[in-house]
Amino acid sequence: MLAVIVGASGLVGRECLDLLLERYETVTALVRKPLGFRHPHLVERRMEFDKLGTIEIPTQAHVFCTLGTTIKKAGSEAAFRRVDFEYPHLLAQRAAAAGGARFMLISSVGASAQSKNFYLRVKGELEDAVRALPLDGVHIFRPSFLMGDRAEPRSGEQLGIAMARVLQFALLGPLRKYRPIRAGVLARAMVHAAQTPGTQIYHYDEMVTLAR
């Protein structure tokens, strides 16, 4: 089996890459900077993500998109949209062109193309765009706050995680989807989901179950 991953240096991407290297014969990591290690199953391809529309993806590959930023880090809404919509969409288009590919995408709880919130609207628009492509499988993951050791801590996210932890036992029923989730759990869910065709959206409970 062949896997392709973009965002391998990020919080979820690092966890996902470790799992992929255990399970796949070849894992191509599309990166802007060197990952800093070697592995017999790893093919590291350095590139600017503006060039994602030019790559060739193998037929029936499993493609993992773990890209994501914040408006604050990106610097503007336009820059955020480039990272969180344009790059993943280019990757999904190339996966669809390959034929028989499956696409695993990290989105966000509350994502909707009709949302008044810019962040959630972009996430929803990307979901719709990816699901419209002729892929063998589209697995969309909608986590709330992600827990793990980031190279660059996000103060707003850390505050949100702390609050969510305090309120976790109050997040019941429909509110359970807002519970924070560990990056490793999400990564395991993504790798397991890649084994099945079809389109599926996962929230907290589905991700935890899938990761077991």
C-alpha positions in Angstrom: 0.0 0.0 0.0 1.1 3.5 -0.7 0.4 6.6 1.4 0.9 10.3 0.8 0.9 12.9 3.6 1.0 16.7 3.7 1.5 18.4 7.0 3.7 15.7 8.5 5.6 18.2 10.7 2.4 19.4 12.5 0.8 18.1 15.7 -1.4 15.5 14.1 0.8 15.0 11.1 3.8 13.8 13.2 1.6 11.2 15.0 0.1 10.1 11.7 3.4 9.8 9.9 4.7 7.4 12.6 1.7 5.2 12.2 1.9 5.2 8.4 5.5 4.2 8.4 4.5 1.1 10.4 1.7 0.1 8.1 2.6 1.2 4.5 5.3 0.0 2.1 5.9 3.5 0.9 5.0 6.8 2.5 5.6 10.0 0.6 5.8 13.1 2.8 5.4 16.4 0.9 7.2 18.9 3.1 8.6 22.4 2.9 11.4 21.7 5.3 13.4 18.5 6.0 11.8 16.2 8.6 15.2 15.5 10.1 15.1 11.7 10.1 15.2 8.7 7.7 13.2 5.6 7.4 13.2 2.7 4.9 9.6 3.4 4.0 9.8 7.1 3.9 10.2 9.2 0.7 10.6 12.9 1.6 9.8 15.3 -1.2 10.6 19.0 -0.5 8.4 21.5 -2.3 6.5 24.7 -1.9 2.8 23.9 -1.4 1.8 26.4 -4.1 3.1 23.6 -6.4 0.7 20.9 -5.1 -1.3 21.1 -8.2 1.6 19.7 -10.2 2.3 16.5 -8.3 1.6 13.0 -9.5 -0.1 10.7 -6.9 -0.1 7.0 -7.4 -3.3 5.2 -8.3 -5.2 3.9 -5.3 -3.0 5.8 -2.9 -4.2 6.8 0.6 -3.8 10.5 1.0 -3.6 12.2 4.4 -4.1 16.0 4.7 -3.2 17.3 8.1 -2.5 20.9 7.1 -4.0 23.6 9.2 -3.2 27.0 10.7 -4.9 29.9 12.4 -5.8 33.3 11.1 -3.4 34.9 13.6 -0.5 32.7 12.5 -1.3 33.1 8.8 -1.4 36.8 9.1 -4.6 37.5 7.2 -7.9 35.8 6.1 -6.5 35.4 2.6 -3.3 33.7 3.8 -5.4 31.4 6.1 -7.7 30.4 3.2 -4.6 29.6 1.1 -3.4 27.1 3.7 -6.7 25.7 4.9 -8.6 25.6 1.6 -6.4 26.1 -1.5 -3.6 23.7 -0.6 -5.8 20.8 0.6 -8.1 21.3 -2.4 -5.2 21.1 -4.8 -4.0 17.9 -3.1 -7.5 16.4 -3.2 -7.8 17.2 -6.9 -4.5 15.5 -7.7 -5.7 12.5 -5.6 -8.9 12.3 -7.6 -7.0 12.5 -10.9 -4.9 9.5 -9.9 -7.9 7.2 -9.7 -9.1 5.0 -6.9 -7.5 7.2 -4.2 -8.9 7.7 -0.7 -8.6 11.1 1.1 -8.4 11.7 4.8 -9.0 15.3 5.8 -8.9 17.1 9.2 -11.7 19.7 9.3 -13.3 21.2 12.5 -16.3 20.7 14.6 -19.0 23.1 13.4 -17.6 23.3 9.9 -20.3 24.6 7.5 -20.2 26.5 4.2 -23.1 28.5 5.5 -21.4 29.5 8.8 -21.1 33.2 9.6 -17.7 32.4 11.2 -15.0 32.8 8.6 -12.9 29.9 10.0 -15.8 27.4 10.0 -17.1 28.6 6.7 -13.7 28.0 5.0 -13.6 24.5 6.6 -17.1 23.8 5.4 -16.4 25.0 1.8 -13.4 22.7 1.7 -15.4 19.7 2.9 -18.0 20.3 0.1 -15.3 20.8 -2.5 -13.5 17.6 -1.6 -16.7 15.5 -1.4 -17.6 16.6 -4.9 -14.4 15.0 -6.3 -14.4 11.4 -7.8 -12.5 9.8 -4.9 -12.8 6.2 -3.8 -13.2 7.4 -0.2 -13.5 10.7 1.6 -13.0 10.6 5.4 -13.6 13.9 7.2 -12.6 14.4 10.8 -14.2 17.2 12.8 -12.3 17.5 16.1 -12.7 20.3 18.6 -9.5 21.3 20.5 -6.5 19.1 19.8 -4.3 18.1 22.7 -0.6 17.3 22.3 2.8 18.9 22.3 3.0 21.6 19.6 6.3 23.0 18.4 4.6 26.4 18.6 2.0 26.6 21.4 -1.3 28.4 20.6 -2.3 30.4 23.6 -6.0 30.6 22.5 -6.2 26.9 21.9 -4.5 26.2 25.3 -7.1 28.3 27.1 -9.9 26.5 25.2 -8.4 23.1 26.1 -8.2 24.0 29.8 -11.8 25.2 29.8 -13.0 22.1 27.9 -11.2 19.9 30.4 -13.0 21.5 33.2 -16.4 21.3 31.5 -15.8 17.9 29.9 -18.2 16.0 32.1 -20.8 18.6 31.3 -20.3 18.0 27.6 -22.9 15.3 27.2 -25.3 14.2 24.4 -25.0 16.5 21.4 -22.3 18.5 23.2 -19.9 15.5 23.4 -18.5 16.5 19.9 -16.9 19.5 21.6 -14.7 17.5 23.9 -10.9 17.9 23.3 -9.2 15.0 21.7 -5.5 13.9 21.7 -3.6 14.2 18.5 -2.6 10.6 18.7 -6.2 9.4 18.9 -7.1 11.4 15.9 -4.1 10.1 13.9 -5.1 6.5 14.7 -8.6 7.1 13.6 -7.4 8.6 10.3 -5.2 5.6 9.6 -7.9 3.1 10.4 -10.5 5.0 8.3 -8.3 4.8 5.3 -8.9 1.0 5.1 -12.6 1.5 4.0 -14.1 3.2 0.9 -17.0 5.6 0.9 -17.6 9.0 2.5 -17.9 9.5 6.2 -17.7 12.4 8.7 -16.4 11.7 12.2 -16.9 13.6 15.4 -15.5 12.9 18.9 -17.2 9.6 19.7 -16.7 8.2 16.2 -13.0 9.1 16.3 -12.4 7.6 19.7 -14.2 4.4 18.7 -12.3 4.2 15.4 -9.0 4.7 17.1 -9.4 1.7 19.5 
